[in-house]
Amino acid sequence: MLDVEIFIPCYVDQFFPQTGWNMIKVLEKAGCKVHYNPEQTCCGQPAWNAGYKDMTKPVAEKWLNEFGNSQHPVVCPSGSCTGMIKNYYEEMFKNSSYHLKMRETQSRLFEFSEFVTGQLKFDDFGAEFHTIATYHDACGALRECRIKDAPRQLLKKVKGLQLVEMKDCENCCGFGGTFSVTNEAISSSLAAQKVEDALAIGAEVIISTDLSCLMHLDGYIRKQKLNIKTMHIADVLASGW
């Protein structure tokens, strides 16, 4: 049995806790013993993306102190949070007393789908979900973590799920954190295009690795009263068993 730590991002903790529980369910089925540190908080991404770099550093130091003293893999159900730590902590902690701890912790951090396929070599959880679905490549997962095939590999093993690629599946959904507030018109337009592309191929569900993207798309879907929904990949893999 492999011991793993889980890092639960803010969006999961505050708005979608069931996704966190489903990730635990899936990891345990793959043979992991899951540990959760209740002292964990944010990785610092919102403040960093908004330009408040000095305010981000104490938050990032806290994250490293929470996960840097373990030797276990750290698994996160978010490509954007994983990408923040793997890519931007380097700038934050270069030539600092946290530099070695940062490097070592980065090497143990994995986005959920890449961990189960790449590290556990596990892709069939016996999930069953009868629907037509399409996959949205979230910017954080695709561009910052280079995750493309792992989620699709997992979804293709779900019984009853027909996975269909939509046009421009790698395009941004328009969220981008505070971008959706400061550039509302562009953000809404990108969300509309993404949902329209999914509907055009007959998709009933949009699946992704990142709940921030899915929350943004779901907001558009609800406002327009469209017949499609969004789901995190962990929720899909925990279905039917």
DOMARKOL-140803 format. One record per residue: x, y, z of N, C-alpha, C in turn; residue number from 0. Coordinates in Angstrom, 3 decimals. Atoms other than C-alpha are relative to their C-alpha. Example, Ala and Ser with C-alpha at 12.3 -4.5 7.8 and 13.67 -1.06 7.14 Angstrom:
BEGIN
<<0.890 -1.190 0.000> <12.300 -4.500 7.800> <0.900 1.200 0.000> 0>
<<-0.820 -1.190 -0.060> <13.670 -1.060 7.140> <-0.770 1.090 0.730> 1>
This chain:
BEGIN
<<0.843 -1.196 0.000> <0.000 0.000 0.000> <0.878 1.245 0.000> 0>
<<-0.793 -1.220 0.134> <1.387 3.371 -1.041> <-0.635 1.139 0.787> 1>
<<0.465 -1.170 -0.743> <1.075 6.320 1.343> <0.057 1.231 -0.896> 2>
<<0.030 -1.246 0.769> <0.012 9.551 -0.356> <-0.610 1.110 0.835> 3>
<<0.617 -1.206 -0.567> <-0.724 13.076 0.838> <-0.912 0.589 -1.066> 4>
<<0.836 -0.693 0.972> <-3.556 15.004 -0.780> <-0.017 1.494 0.313> 5>
<<0.137 -1.449 -0.105> <-3.588 18.743 -1.407> <-1.338 0.381 -0.619> 6>
<<1.342 -0.380 0.443> <-7.163 20.028 -1.650> <-0.036 1.512 -0.237> 7>
<<0.010 -1.434 0.309> <-7.306 23.412 -3.446> <-1.245 0.713 0.534> 8>
<<1.074 -0.823 -0.564> <-9.560 26.268 -2.357> <-1.357 -0.295 -0.628> 9>
<<1.281 0.220 0.671> <-12.246 25.641 -4.987> <-0.639 -1.309 0.421> 10>
<<0.525 1.299 -0.423> <-12.578 22.009 -3.983> <-0.494 0.085 1.437> 11>
<<0.320 -0.094 -1.424> <-12.598 22.783 -0.271> <-1.291 0.785 0.237> 12>
<<1.104 -0.902 -0.283> <-15.136 25.597 -0.437> <-1.277 -0.289 -0.797> 13>
<<1.170 0.134 0.873> <-17.438 24.708 -3.326> <-0.312 -1.426 -0.449> 14>
<<0.207 1.351 0.547> <-16.926 21.092 -4.434> <0.680 -1.059 0.871> 15>
<<-0.686 0.968 -0.875> <-15.885 19.011 -1.393> <-0.201 -1.442 -0.413> 16>
<<0.251 1.381 0.410> <-17.462 15.895 -2.884> <1.063 -0.497 -0.970> 17>
<<-1.078 0.403 0.913> <-14.758 15.908 -5.571> <1.214 -0.464 0.780> 18>
<<-1.100 0.438 -0.852> <-12.154 15.673 -2.837> <-0.236 -1.392 0.553> 19>
<<0.330 1.324 -0.514> <-13.938 12.707 -1.303> <0.078 -1.054 -1.102> 20>
<<-0.059 0.957 1.102> <-14.237 11.049 -4.696> <1.432 -0.291 -0.414> 21>
<<-1.406 0.256 0.294> <-10.520 11.509 -5.333> <0.576 -0.996 1.009> 22>
<<-0.447 0.939 -1.031> <-9.846 9.740 -2.037> <-0.517 -1.404 -0.306> 23>
<<0.616 1.294 0.336> <-12.248 6.956 -3.033> <0.754 -0.693 -1.129> 24>
<<-0.705 0.559 1.152> <-10.438 6.461 -6.348> <1.423 -0.403 0.375> 25>
<<-1.370 0.321 -0.408> <-6.957 6.597 -4.820> <0.044 -1.248 0.879> 26>
<<0.037 1.186 -0.863> <-7.917 4.026 -2.191> <-0.268 -1.255 -0.819> 27>
<<0.255 1.178 0.840> <-9.279 1.700 -4.874> <1.259 -0.407 -0.758> 28>
<<-1.257 0.293 0.699> <-5.899 1.985 -6.601> <1.082 -0.515 0.953> 29>
<<-0.937 0.580 -0.952> <-4.215 0.759 -3.417> <0.766 0.987 0.846> 30>
<<-0.705 -1.026 -0.778> <-3.219 4.015 -1.704> <-0.587 0.145 1.401> 31>
<<0.434 -0.430 -1.325> <-3.388 4.942 1.954> <0.094 1.526 0.004> 32>
<<0.068 -1.445 0.209> <-4.496 8.574 1.867> <0.104 0.755 1.317> 33>
<<-0.186 -0.863 -1.170> <-3.340 11.206 4.366> <-0.419 1.422 -0.356> 34>
<<0.445 -1.383 0.207> <-4.908 14.666 4.737> <0.449 0.853 1.184> 35>
<<-0.437 -0.936 -1.033> <-3.291 17.510 6.655> <-1.043 1.112 0.121> 36>
<<1.073 -0.986 -0.125> <-6.165 19.665 8.003> <0.489 1.437 0.142> 37>
<<-0.553 -1.345 -0.114> <-3.816 22.636 8.440> <0.259 0.642 -1.362> 38>
<<-0.319 -0.522 1.333> <-3.373 23.052 4.677> <-0.972 1.103 -0.406> 39>
<<0.839 -1.077 0.527> <-4.650 26.181 2.983> <0.312 0.176 -1.489> 40>
<<-0.147 -0.325 1.413> <-3.996 27.926 -0.350> <1.455 -0.117 -0.452> 41>
<<-1.353 0.024 0.567> <-0.998 27.528 -2.671> <0.500 1.408 -0.325> 42>
<<-0.380 -1.386 0.277> <-1.036 31.301 -3.268> <-0.302 0.481 -1.400> 43>
<<0.194 -0.342 1.413> <-2.110 31.264 -6.899> <-0.855 1.256 -0.232> 44>
<<0.824 -1.187 0.273> <-4.921 33.905 -6.722> <0.765 1.307 0.187> 45>
<<-0.761 -1.229 -0.252> <-2.667 36.549 -5.173> <1.136 0.167 -1.004> 46>
<<-1.117 -0.046 0.956> <0.250 35.653 -7.468> <-0.476 0.476 -1.374> 47>
<<0.523 -0.365 1.320> <-1.847 35.936 -10.631> <-0.503 1.438 -0.042> 48>
<<0.478 -1.377 -0.066> <-3.227 39.264 -9.451> <1.153 0.994 0.155> 49>
<<-1.167 -0.870 -0.085> <0.330 40.618 -9.092> <0.486 0.294 1.397> 50>
<<-0.395 -0.254 -1.390> <0.598 40.569 -5.287> <1.049 -1.026 0.436> 51>
<<-1.024 1.021 -0.219> <3.854 38.634 -5.200> <0.527 -0.003 1.425> 52>
<<-0.482 -0.057 -1.382> <5.008 39.854 -1.787> <-0.994 -0.644 0.966> 53>
<<1.025 0.593 -0.857> <1.703 38.757 -0.271> <-0.102 -1.509 -0.215> 54>
<<0.080 1.433 0.312> <1.948 35.362 -1.958> <1.028 -0.801 0.773> 55>
<<-1.119 0.774 -0.554> <5.264 34.338 -0.438> <-0.303 -0.626 1.364> 56>
<<0.305 0.655 -1.286> <4.087 33.782 3.181> <-0.983 -1.163 -0.141> 57>
<<0.965 1.082 0.242> <1.190 31.665 1.862> <0.719 -1.215 -0.578> 58>
<<-0.761 1.087 0.614> <3.582 29.612 -0.267> <0.946 -0.659 1.008> 59>
<<-0.860 0.561 -1.055> <5.981 29.191 2.676> <-0.807 -0.932 0.902> 60>
<<0.867 0.843 -0.821> <3.078 27.840 4.732> <-0.286 -1.320 -0.710> 61>
<<0.265 1.229 0.750> <2.269 25.368 1.948> <1.207 -0.928 0.051> 62>
<<-1.205 0.829 -0.031> <5.865 24.145 1.849> <0.226 -0.599 1.385> 63>
<<-0.149 0.532 -1.355> <5.924 23.751 5.623> <-1.002 -1.121 0.265> 64>
<<1.021 1.032 -0.198> <2.742 21.668 5.451> <0.321 -1.294 -0.742> 65>
<<-0.250 1.183 0.819> <3.948 19.305 2.727> <1.483 -0.348 -0.156> 66>
<<-1.428 0.210 0.231> <7.730 19.639 2.764> <0.687 -0.933 0.966> 67>
<<-0.624 0.879 -0.992> <8.342 17.419 5.778> <-0.390 -1.462 -0.166> 68>
<<0.408 1.374 0.290> <6.798 14.294 4.262> <0.823 -0.528 -1.167> 69>
<<-0.672 0.619 1.138> <8.383 11.836 1.867> <-1.001 -0.636 -0.966> 70>
<<1.039 0.623 0.819> <5.059 10.752 0.374> <-0.326 0.857 -1.223> 71>
<<0.513 -0.782 1.133> <3.732 11.775 -3.052> <-1.155 0.891 0.452> 72>
<<1.096 -0.927 -0.280> <1.380 14.766 -2.933> <-0.873 0.055 -1.256> 73>
<<0.908 0.083 1.142> <-1.685 14.438 -5.176> <-1.039 1.112 0.102> 74>
<<0.890 -1.164 0.021> <-3.850 17.393 -6.220> <-1.000 -0.114 -1.151> 75>
<<0.999 0.073 1.070> <-7.151 17.436 -8.177> <-0.145 1.322 -0.758> 76>
<<0.019 -1.284 0.712> <-6.178 20.639 -9.993> <1.306 0.202 -0.749> 77>
<<-1.193 -0.280 0.789> <-3.771 21.266 -12.847> <0.528 1.397 0.247> 78>
<<-0.457 -1.377 -0.182> <-3.675 25.003 -12.163> <0.772 0.168 1.303> 79>
<<-0.724 -0.087 -1.273> <-2.650 24.659 -8.499> <1.314 -0.777 -0.076> 80>
<<-1.224 0.774 0.197> <-0.151 21.943 -9.394> <1.000 0.795 -0.820> 81>
<<-0.870 -0.812 0.849> <1.238 24.174 -12.132> <0.572 1.203 0.719> 82>
<<-0.486 -1.137 -0.789> <1.506 27.124 -9.754> <1.215 -0.396 0.823> 83>
<<-1.082 0.442 -0.885> <3.704 25.179 -7.364> <1.206 -0.469 -0.800> 84>
<<-1.106 0.548 0.781> <5.770 23.431 -10.002> <0.736 1.052 -0.824> 85>
<<-0.609 -0.976 0.908> <6.433 26.525 -12.129> <0.374 1.326 0.646> 86>
<<-0.219 -1.359 -0.499> <6.200 29.702 -10.058> <0.650 0.072 1.372> 87>
<<-0.737 0.006 -1.260> <7.619 28.638 -6.706> <1.498 0.179 -0.252> 88>
<<-1.419 -0.144 0.359> <10.974 28.578 -8.498> <0.416 1.469 0.077> 89>
<<-0.289 -1.439 -0.045> <10.896 32.351 -8.960> <-0.094 0.535 1.429> 90>
<<0.254 -0.496 -1.345> <9.586 32.884 -5.448> <1.104 -0.353 0.991> 91>
<<-0.919 0.504 -1.027> <12.176 30.827 -3.571> <1.435 -0.215 -0.486> 92>
<<-1.363 0.142 0.509> <15.289 30.945 -5.748> <0.980 0.697 0.943> 93>
<<-1.045 -0.531 -0.890> <18.411 31.460 -3.589> <-0.537 0.408 1.372> 94>
<<0.547 -0.261 -1.341> <16.337 31.385 -0.398> <0.193 -1.239 0.865> 95>
<<-0.130 1.130 -0.914> <16.343 29.140 2.660> <-1.014 -1.112 -0.307> 96>
<<1.016 0.982 0.365> <13.296 27.360 1.195> <0.303 -0.700 -1.319> 97>
<<-0.260 0.477 1.353> <14.969 26.523 -2.099> <0.061 -1.528 -0.084> 98>
<<-0.138 1.454 0.056> <15.923 22.905 -1.367> <-1.306 -0.699 0.351> 99>
<<1.291 0.576 -0.365> <12.616 22.161 0.361> <-0.983 0.122 -1.162> 100>
<<0.865 -0.206 1.149> <10.809 23.620 -2.637> <0.273 -1.031 -1.080> 101>
<<-0.369 0.925 1.062> <12.703 21.494 -5.143> <-0.427 -1.436 0.335> 102>
<<0.319 1.359 -0.401> <12.201 18.304 -3.166> <-1.505 -0.227 -0.001> 103>
<<1.459 0.133 -0.044> <8.484 18.930 -2.638> <-0.593 0.035 -1.395> 104>
<<0.451 -0.037 1.398> <7.971 19.847 -6.302> <0.124 -1.374 -0.656> 105>
<<-0.244 1.299 0.634> <9.394 16.457 -7.279> <-1.014 -1.058 0.441> 106>
<<0.988 0.955 -0.522> <6.694 14.707 -5.208> <-1.436 0.413 -0.278> 107>
<<1.340 -0.524 0.239> <3.730 16.764 -6.410> <-0.518 -0.430 -1.367> 108>
<<0.602 0.476 1.242> <1.363 15.365 -9.051> <-1.462 0.426 -0.089> 109>
<<1.433 -0.160 0.266> <-1.946 16.308 -10.606> <-0.617 -1.395 0.022> 110>
<<0.677 1.281 -0.241> <-4.480 13.546 -9.919> <0.069 -0.979 -1.173> 111>
<<0.065 0.943 1.133> <-4.871 12.060 -13.430> <1.384 -0.479 -0.423> 112>
<<-1.356 0.416 0.364> <-1.134 12.044 -14.154> <0.577 -0.947 1.041> 113>
<<-0.511 0.868 -1.060> <-0.481 10.381 -10.798> <-0.515 -1.427 -0.163> 114>
<<0.540 1.359 0.052> <-2.852 7.442 -11.210> <0.450 -0.739 -1.261> 115>
<<-0.436 0.678 1.222> <-1.794 6.740 -14.798> <1.517 -0.160 -0.058> 116>
<<-1.455 0.012 0.141> <1.910 7.613 -14.604> <0.747 -0.643 1.140> 117>
<<-0.698 0.533 -1.165> <2.888 6.658 -11.058> <-0.589 -1.330 0.475> 118>
<<0.635 1.234 -0.456> <0.340 4.014 -10.075> <-0.183 -1.013 -1.122> 119>
<<0.229 0.868 1.165> <0.023 2.618 -13.621> <-1.367 -0.667 0.089> 120>
<<1.359 0.491 -0.243> <-3.701 2.264 -12.936> <-0.950 0.868 -0.818> 121>
<<0.904 -0.840 0.788> <-6.414 3.348 -15.356> <-1.432 -0.516 -0.087> 122>
<<1.349 0.545 0.077> <-9.474 1.118 -14.957> <-0.537 -0.211 1.418> 123>
<<0.538 0.044 -1.360> <-11.473 1.732 -11.772> <-1.367 -0.685 0.059> 124>
<<1.305 0.637 0.032> <-14.575 -0.130 -12.875> <-1.134 1.012 -0.002> 125>
<<1.017 -1.044 0.022> <-16.426 3.167 -13.297> <-0.997 -0.254 -1.121> 126>
<<1.058 0.142 0.995> <-19.708 3.207 -15.182> <-0.805 1.290 -0.039> 127>
<<0.699 -1.277 0.137> <-21.308 6.376 -16.533> <-0.488 0.116 -1.440> 128>
<<0.558 0.050 1.348> <-23.637 6.231 -19.521> <-0.348 1.409 -0.478> 129>
<<0.199 -1.352 0.505> <-23.338 9.524 -21.351> <0.909 0.251 -1.197> 130>
<<-0.910 -0.499 1.032> <-21.783 11.343 -24.287> <0.752 1.168 0.620> 131>
<<-0.794 -1.011 -0.689> <-18.931 13.426 -22.924> <1.120 0.524 -0.887> 132>
<<-1.159 -0.561 0.674> <-16.194 15.697 -24.151> <0.953 0.522 1.068> 133>
<<-1.011 -0.401 -0.980> <-12.958 16.689 -22.457> <0.541 1.393 -0.324> 134>
<<-0.566 -1.341 0.122> <-11.834 20.282 -21.888> <1.419 0.006 0.558> 135>
<<-1.389 -0.116 -0.448> <-8.049 20.755 -21.734> <0.177 1.321 0.745> 136>
<<-0.195 -1.197 -0.816> <-7.675 23.212 -18.861> <1.406 0.550 -0.215> 137>
<<-1.303 -0.633 0.273> <-4.849 25.709 -19.370> <1.079 -0.442 0.984> 138>
<<-0.993 0.372 -0.999> <-3.124 24.853 -16.098> <0.529 -1.400 -0.212> 139>
<<-0.415 1.390 0.216> <-3.092 21.117 -16.772> <0.787 -0.151 -1.295> 140>
<<-0.617 0.184 1.306> <-2.204 21.356 -20.467> <1.296 0.788 -0.155> 141>
<<-1.131 -0.875 0.315> <0.177 24.293 -20.642> <1.054 0.052 1.091> 142>
<<-0.969 -0.095 -1.091> <1.788 24.272 -17.210> <0.463 -1.354 0.498> 143>
<<-0.374 1.340 -0.465> <1.789 20.545 -16.417> <0.211 -0.986 -1.147> 144>
<<-0.174 0.837 1.191> <1.895 19.151 -19.986> <-0.834 -1.282 0.079> 145>
<<0.892 1.154 -0.127> <-1.043 16.853 -19.252> <-0.998 0.015 -1.149> 146>
<<0.894 0.102 1.155> <-2.879 15.763 -22.381> <-0.671 -1.369 -0.071> 147>
<<0.514 1.343 0.244> <-3.274 11.991 -22.631> <-0.589 -0.675 1.235> 148>
<<0.404 0.725 -1.205> <-3.734 10.894 -19.005> <-1.504 0.043 0.256> 149>
<<1.451 -0.018 -0.256> <-7.337 12.121 -18.534> <-0.777 -0.804 -1.040> 150>
<<0.690 0.737 1.062> <-8.397 10.668 -21.868> <0.179 -1.499 0.172> 151>
<<-0.260 1.418 -0.254> <-6.770 7.343 -21.028> <-0.952 -0.537 1.066> 152>
<<0.896 0.404 -1.086> <-8.836 7.184 -17.839> <-1.458 -0.027 -0.455> 153>
<<1.397 -0.095 0.415> <-12.096 8.266 -19.449> <-0.384 -1.093 -0.998> 154>
<<0.286 1.048 0.984> <-11.817 5.693 -22.240> <-0.277 -1.349 0.656> 155>
<<0.251 1.253 -0.715> <-11.982 2.958 -19.597> <-1.321 0.026 0.777> 156>
<<1.278 -0.101 -0.716> <-15.289 4.204 -18.142> <-1.104 -0.650 -0.833> 157>
<<1.045 0.734 0.705> <-18.067 1.803 -19.119> <-1.188 0.907 -0.303> 158>
<<1.174 -0.769 0.389> <-20.869 3.470 -21.069> <0.283 1.436 -0.393> 159>
<<-0.335 -1.388 0.331> <-19.029 6.755 -21.566> <0.533 0.072 -1.430> 160>
<<-0.442 -0.236 1.374> <-18.710 7.837 -25.187> <0.744 1.331 -0.032> 161>
<<-0.829 -1.201 -0.029> <-15.809 10.310 -25.345> <0.176 0.534 -1.415> 162>
<<-0.066 -0.634 1.312> <-16.026 12.702 -28.308> <0.792 1.301 0.122> 163>
<<-0.810 -1.222 -0.047> <-13.455 15.421 -29.013> <-0.766 1.162 -0.642> 164>
<<0.637 -1.185 0.569> <-14.877 18.889 -29.538> <1.034 0.852 -0.736> 165>
<<-0.849 -0.937 0.713> <-13.485 21.565 -31.810> <0.739 0.896 1.006> 166>
<<-0.805 -0.917 -0.823> <-10.663 23.610 -30.248> <-0.032 -0.381 1.482> 167>
<<0.074 0.473 -1.388> <-10.590 21.466 -27.100> <1.089 0.597 0.882> 168>
<<-1.098 -0.579 -0.772> <-7.324 23.164 -26.066> <-0.178 1.503 0.263> 169>
<<0.226 -1.431 -0.226> <-8.768 26.693 -26.139> <-0.412 0.275 1.445> 170>
<<0.331 -0.413 -1.365> <-9.166 28.561 -22.855> <-1.509 0.115 0.176> 171>
<<1.426 -0.131 -0.306> <-12.579 28.489 -21.173> <-0.378 1.435 0.332> 172>
<<0.261 -1.398 -0.296> <-12.194 32.163 -20.266> <0.066 0.378 1.461> 173>
<<0.025 -0.325 -1.435> <-11.951 31.893 -16.485> <1.231 0.819 0.409> 174>
<<-1.238 -0.717 -0.320> <-8.355 32.766 -15.595> <-0.024 0.740 1.316> 175>
<<0.031 -0.659 -1.296> <-9.187 33.693 -12.005> <-0.578 1.405 -0.099> 176>
<<0.484 -1.384 0.020> <-9.467 37.480 -11.702> <-0.201 0.520 -1.416> 177>
<<0.233 -0.391 1.393> <-9.368 37.682 -15.511> <-1.490 0.049 -0.309> 178>
<<1.441 0.057 0.264> <-13.051 36.749 -15.504> <-0.731 1.206 0.580> 179>
<<0.588 -1.202 -0.598> <-13.736 39.850 -13.392> <0.471 1.254 -0.737> 180>
<<-0.561 -1.203 0.629> <-11.406 42.379 -15.015> <-0.253 0.050 -1.501> 181>
<<0.274 0.077 1.444> <-12.189 41.195 -18.562> <-1.260 -0.825 -0.230> 182>
<<1.235 0.786 -0.020> <-15.766 40.031 -18.193> <-0.506 -0.343 -1.398> 183>
<<0.552 0.239 1.335> <-16.783 40.401 -21.839> <0.769 -1.090 -0.741> 184>
<<-0.821 1.019 0.664> <-13.864 38.367 -23.185> <-0.194 -1.356 0.674> 185>
<<0.158 1.235 -0.769> <-14.226 35.804 -20.424> <-1.317 -0.700 -0.337> 186>
<<1.313 0.573 0.304> <-17.934 35.292 -21.104> <-0.062 -0.525 -1.428> 187>
<<-0.011 0.424 1.400> <-17.342 35.059 -24.843> <0.728 -1.325 -0.174> 188>
<<-0.758 1.248 0.077> <-14.744 32.327 -24.396> <-0.795 -1.166 0.595> 189>
<<0.833 1.039 -0.609> <-17.075 30.381 -22.093> <-1.111 -0.415 -0.954> 190>
<<1.082 0.288 0.940> <-19.886 30.663 -24.626> <0.493 -0.867 -1.151> 191>
<<-0.541 0.770 1.122> <-17.684 29.353 -27.437> <0.310 -1.429 0.415> 192>
<<-0.347 1.341 -0.480> <-16.458 26.420 -25.347> <-1.259 -0.864 0.151> 193>
<<1.238 0.751 -0.204> <-19.987 25.364 -24.397> <-0.672 -0.295 -1.339> 194>
<<0.591 0.212 1.325> <-21.255 25.816 -27.962> <0.734 -1.108 -0.763> 195>
<<-0.779 1.049 0.656> <-18.416 23.610 -29.244> <-0.355 -1.375 0.562> 196>
<<0.386 1.265 -0.623> <-19.409 20.922 -26.755> <-1.391 -0.430 -0.450> 197>
<<1.363 0.313 0.428> <-23.088 21.115 -27.681> <-0.047 -0.426 -1.467> 198>
<<-0.014 0.282 1.441> <-22.230 20.964 -31.390> <0.297 -1.460 -0.312> 199>
<<-0.315 1.420 0.227> <-20.939 17.398 -31.031> <-0.936 -0.918 0.788> 200>
<<0.983 0.801 -0.720> <-23.882 16.276 -28.916> <0.404 -0.388 1.407> 201>
<<-0.465 0.347 -1.348> <-22.028 16.214 -25.599> <-1.051 0.338 1.051> 202>
<<0.900 -0.222 -1.136> <-24.113 15.901 -22.450> <0.766 0.448 1.230> 203>
<<-0.850 -0.342 -1.137> <-21.178 16.450 -20.089> <1.333 0.536 -0.506> 204>
<<-1.365 -0.488 0.228> <-17.988 18.533 -20.183> <0.824 -0.418 1.210> 205>
<<-0.853 0.520 -1.068> <-15.222 16.878 -18.158> <1.355 0.679 -0.058> 206>
<<-1.333 -0.596 -0.043> <-11.942 18.417 -17.006> <0.701 -0.370 1.303> 207>
<<-0.801 0.216 -1.208> <-9.183 18.238 -14.412> <-0.161 1.140 0.995> 208>
<<-0.005 -1.213 -0.812> <-9.928 21.722 -13.056> <-1.402 0.533 0.262> 209>
<<1.322 -0.470 -0.381> <-13.007 22.781 -11.129> <-0.176 1.497 -0.200> 210>
<<0.126 -1.431 0.258> <-12.234 26.460 -11.635> <-0.565 0.222 -1.401> 211>
<<0.531 -0.067 1.373> <-12.805 26.020 -15.380> <-1.448 -0.474 -0.031> 212>
<<1.331 0.586 0.039> <-15.844 23.853 -14.795> <-1.030 0.883 0.682> 213>
<<0.903 -0.920 -0.681> <-17.389 26.324 -12.364> <-0.363 1.169 -0.917> 214>
<<0.215 -1.100 0.930> <-16.967 29.100 -14.926> <-0.953 -0.412 -1.126> 215>
<<0.866 0.492 1.070> <-18.540 27.028 -17.702> <-1.412 -0.280 0.511> 216>
<<1.309 0.303 -0.583> <-21.344 25.904 -15.408> <-0.806 1.271 0.245> 217>
<<0.692 -1.272 -0.182> <-22.156 29.533 -14.639> <-0.675 0.453 -1.290> 218>
<<0.577 -0.356 1.301> <-22.691 30.206 -18.341> <-1.157 -0.933 -0.348> 219>
<<1.024 0.995 0.314> <-24.668 26.986 -18.771> <-1.292 0.285 0.772> 220>
<<1.178 -0.268 -0.831> <-26.997 27.835 -15.883> <-0.717 1.280 -0.449> 221>
<<0.594 -1.276 0.407> <-27.538 31.404 -17.048> <-0.789 -0.152 -1.304> 222>
<<0.657 0.201 1.294> <-28.441 30.233 -20.555> <-1.011 -1.154 0.025> 223>
<<0.930 1.129 -0.165> <-30.470 27.265 -19.225> <0.210 -1.070 -1.081> 224>
<<-0.358 0.974 1.023> <-28.644 24.816 -21.478> <-0.010 -1.420 0.562> 225>
<<0.118 1.400 -0.414> <-28.993 21.032 -21.371> <1.357 -0.699 -0.103> 226>
<<-1.328 0.612 -0.072> <-25.406 20.114 -20.534> <0.529 0.274 1.399> 227>
<<-0.553 -0.228 -1.332> <-23.457 19.762 -17.302> <1.508 -0.194 -0.011> 228>
<<-1.451 0.122 -0.125> <-19.867 19.772 -16.073> <0.337 -0.960 1.145> 229>
<<-0.441 0.931 -1.043> <-17.963 17.167 -14.032> <1.519 -0.069 0.046> 230>
<<-1.430 0.240 -0.183> <-14.486 16.773 -12.600> <0.288 -1.478 -0.282> 231>
<<-0.342 1.365 0.373> <-12.687 13.645 -13.754> <-0.037 -0.959 1.190> 232>
<<0.064 0.873 -1.176> <-12.481 12.280 -10.186> <-1.425 -0.430 0.275> 233>
<<1.405 0.346 -0.207> <-16.280 12.403 -9.932> <-0.475 -1.035 -1.009> 234>
<<0.349 0.974 1.039> <-16.588 10.491 -13.193> <0.557 -1.376 0.373> 235>
<<-0.654 1.272 -0.304> <-14.122 7.808 -12.098> <-0.586 -0.678 1.241> 236>
<<0.613 0.561 -1.209> <-16.001 7.352 -8.818> <-1.447 -0.412 -0.240> 237>
<<1.390 0.309 0.322> <-19.304 6.734 -10.618> <-0.214 -1.491 -0.262> 238>
<<0.433 1.349 0.378> <-21.090 3.388 -10.808> <0.573 -1.143 0.817> 239>
<<-0.500 1.098 -0.845> <-19.338 1.466 -8.049> <0.047 0.430 1.469> 240>
